[in-house]
């Protein structure tokens, strides 16, 4: 599963470009509605607990960017600012998700194992919330190559034993042809460049409700940016070479392989 221990103080990473993610979330929900935010009634208590936990985390661990005055939370960075009222809302998860760059999902035990009961998802990497909400992990991960054979039991055991004071994180990557955050598997605008799309994912248990919170922070950079990172192009080439055909298809990378191979060949020859 590639999970690593995460210090609670590092649960959410600071973001200097929060405006970009914030406006993407608002625009995506305005356009797609329940395909961006969906919540089952039984998730409401967990949503509230997450909101309280996240608010405390931001004000305590990211005080250089976040501050609370009365019932208003403010984010500020280099003269830019965002403000959110903290009055009660019928959608605590959606309101809290606007405070950070990450997408946020809540999973809770059900008759078929842990199920996705609520999510604020404005930057999916080729999956659709309306096809996953209310479903158990086995069904959610059915498209993942080898999940049923190799990982299903391990993942179920992990979720059963995750401790509230032991959050974890992992990363995931792909190469895409669009700088758009929201990529649902339909045609995204191809501007002729290739981008490295990286997800920083975290999992932590809420101590009161026992729900598990899954966060996804997406970063996008033109592949050309890797020229300035020592060893990055070689690592990417090695990772691409190690993909099975099924993995390349799952990452939606297969159609881009000729362009990616051309880019890597040009990098080796020193052509930027």
Protein Blocks (a to p, Z undefined) as FASTA:
>chain_A
ZZacddfklmpacdfklmmmmmmmmmmmmmnommmbccdfklmmmmmmmmmmmmmmmmmm
mmmlgccehjaccddeehiacdddfbdcfblmlmmmmmpmbdcddddddfeopadfbdcd
fbbghiafklmgopafklmmmmpghklmmmmmmmmmmmmmocfklccddddddddfbfbf
bdghiacddehiacdddddddddddfklopacdddddddddfklmmmpghklmmmmmmmm
mpcfklmmmnommmmmmmmmmmmmmmmnopZZ
